Amino acid sequence: MGRRPQKALLPTENDSAQGVGQPINVPRTVSVVEVVVVVVKVVIVEDVVAVVVVVVVVIVVVAASAVVVVVVVVVVSSSSSSSSSSRNSLYLFIFYS
Protein backbone atom coordinates (compact mmCIF):
# COMPACT_ATOMS: atom_id res chain seq x y z
CA MET A 1 0.00 0.00 0.00
CA GLY A 2 1.98 2.99 -1.22
CA ARG A 3 0.88 6.46 -0.21
CA ARG A 4 0.94 9.18 -2.78
CA PRO A 5 2.49 12.46 -1.63
CA GLN A 6 -0.13 15.07 -0.96
CA LYS A 7 -0.16 17.96 -3.32
CA ALA A 8 0.37 21.41 -1.87
CA LEU A 9 -2.71 23.60 -2.06
CA LEU A 10 -1.63 26.48 -4.23
CA PRO A 11 -4.04 29.11 -5.48
CA THR A 12 -5.01 28.56 -9.08
CA GLU A 13 -5.81 31.20 -11.67
CA ASN A 14 -9.50 30.63 -11.05
CA ASP A 15 -9.05 31.12 -7.30
CA SER A 16 -7.12 34.36 -7.65
CA ALA A 17 -9.69 35.65 -10.13
CA GLN A 18 -12.37 35.08 -7.49
CA GLY A 19 -10.29 36.83 -4.85
CA VAL A 20 -9.37 33.71 -2.86
CA GLY A 21 -6.17 34.29 -0.96
CA GLN A 22 -6.07 37.97 -1.86
CA PRO A 23 -5.59 40.48 0.95
CA ILE A 24 -8.70 42.33 1.96
CA ASN A 25 -8.47 46.02 1.13
CA VAL A 26 -9.07 47.71 4.45
CA PRO A 27 -9.28 51.51 4.34
CA ARG A 28 -6.74 52.95 6.72
CA THR A 29 -5.96 56.39 8.00
CA VAL A 30 -2.65 58.10 7.38
CA SER A 31 -0.64 58.27 10.55
CA VAL A 32 1.55 61.16 11.65
CA VAL A 33 4.63 58.95 11.35
CA GLU A 34 3.92 58.28 7.66
CA VAL A 35 3.51 62.00 7.00
CA VAL A 36 6.82 62.73 8.74
CA VAL A 37 8.56 59.97 6.76
CA VAL A 38 7.24 61.37 3.48
CA VAL A 39 8.30 64.90 4.44
CA VAL A 40 11.79 63.70 5.40
CA LYS A 41 12.13 61.85 2.09
CA VAL A 42 11.07 64.99 0.23
CA VAL A 43 13.56 67.07 2.23
CA ILE A 44 16.35 64.68 1.24
CA VAL A 45 15.38 64.85 -2.44
CA GLU A 46 14.37 68.49 -2.87
CA ASP A 47 16.21 70.46 -0.20
CA VAL A 48 15.26 74.10 -0.55
CA VAL A 49 11.63 73.81 -1.61
CA ALA A 50 10.84 71.14 0.97
CA VAL A 51 12.48 73.05 3.82
CA VAL A 52 10.38 76.11 2.93
CA VAL A 53 7.22 73.96 2.81
CA VAL A 54 8.01 72.33 6.18
CA VAL A 55 8.67 75.73 7.78
CA VAL A 56 5.39 77.10 6.41
CA VAL A 57 3.47 74.06 7.68
CA VAL A 58 5.03 74.39 11.15
CA ILE A 59 4.19 78.11 11.25
CA VAL A 60 0.58 77.40 10.23
CA VAL A 61 0.21 74.71 12.91
CA VAL A 62 1.67 76.96 15.62
CA ALA A 63 -0.54 79.86 14.54
CA ALA A 64 -3.64 77.66 14.57
CA SER A 65 -2.86 76.41 18.08
CA ALA A 66 -2.26 80.01 19.24
CA VAL A 67 -5.67 81.01 17.84
CA VAL A 68 -7.28 78.14 19.75
CA VAL A 69 -5.56 79.23 22.97
CA VAL A 70 -6.66 82.85 22.50
CA VAL A 71 -10.25 81.75 21.86
CA VAL A 72 -10.19 79.58 25.00
CA VAL A 73 -8.79 82.48 27.04
CA VAL A 74 -11.43 84.90 25.73
CA VAL A 75 -14.26 82.45 26.39
CA VAL A 76 -13.02 81.66 29.90
CA SER A 77 -12.47 85.29 30.80
CA SER A 78 -15.83 86.41 29.39
CA SER A 79 -17.83 83.58 30.95
CA SER A 80 -17.41 84.98 34.45
CA SER A 81 -16.19 88.39 35.50
CA SER A 82 -14.53 87.40 38.79
CA SER A 83 -10.85 88.11 39.19
CA SER A 84 -10.02 84.47 39.88
CA SER A 85 -11.24 83.33 36.47
CA SER A 86 -9.24 86.01 34.68
CA ARG A 87 -6.20 84.96 36.70
CA ASN A 88 -6.84 81.33 35.70
CA SER A 89 -7.13 82.32 32.06
CA LEU A 90 -3.85 84.21 32.34
CA TYR A 91 -2.20 81.06 33.73
CA LEU A 92 -3.78 79.07 30.92
CA PHE A 93 -2.44 81.48 28.33
CA ILE A 94 1.07 81.39 29.82
CA PHE A 95 0.99 77.59 30.04
CA TYR A 96 0.04 77.11 26.39
CA SER A 97 2.38 79.74 25.03
VENWO-V136979 format. One record per residue. N is the residue number from 0. PSI is psi in whole degrees, 0 to 359 (* if undefined). OMEGA is omega in radians with two decimals (999 if undefined). Layout:
BEGIN
((N:PSI:OMEGA) (N:PSI:OMEGA))
END
This chain:
BEGIN
((0:94:3.12) (1:140:3.12) (2:133:3.09) (3:141:3.10) (4:139:-3.11) (5:139:-3.13) (6:139:3.10) (7:143:-3.12) (8:97:3.11) (9:147:3.11) (10:136:3.11) (11:175:3.11) (12:322:-3.13) (13:320:3.13) (14:314:-3.09) (15:331:3.09) (16:329:3.13) (17:357:3.10) (18:12:3.13) (19:129:3.12) (20:0:3.12) (21:146:3.11) (22:144:-3.14) (23:131:3.12) (24:105:3.13) (25:124:3.09) (26:135:-3.12) (27:156:-3.14) (28:153:3.12) (29:126:-3.12) (30:165:3.14) (31:324:-3.12) (32:319:3.12) (33:320:3.11) (34:317:3.14) (35:320:3.13) (36:317:3.13) (37:318:3.14) (38:318:3.14) (39:319:3.10) (40:319:3.13) (41:321:3.13) (42:321:3.14) (43:322:-3.08) (44:307:-3.07) (45:93:-2.95) (46:298:-2.91) (47:312:-3.09) (48:317:-3.09) (49:321:3.12) (50:318:3.11) (51:317:-3.14) (52:317:-3.14) (53:318:3.13) (54:318:3.12) (55:318:3.13) (56:317:3.13) (57:318:3.14) (58:319:3.14) (59:318:-3.14) (60:316:3.14) (61:319:3.13) (62:320:3.13) (63:319:3.12) (64:325:3.09) (65:322:3.09) (66:319:3.12) (67:317:-3.14) (68:317:-3.14) (69:319:3.11) (70:318:3.11) (71:317:-3.13) (72:316:-3.13) (73:318:-3.14) (74:318:-3.13) (75:318:-3.09) (76:331:-3.13) (77:344:-3.09) (78:324:3.05) (79:146:-3.01) (80:10:-3.13) (81:157:-3.07) (82:334:-3.12) (83:323:-3.14) (84:324:3.10) (85:326:3.08) (86:320:3.09) (87:320:3.13) (88:327:3.08) (89:317:3.08) (90:320:3.14) (91:318:3.13) (92:316:-3.14) (93:320:-3.10) (94:319:-3.09) (95:347:3.11) (96:*:999))
END
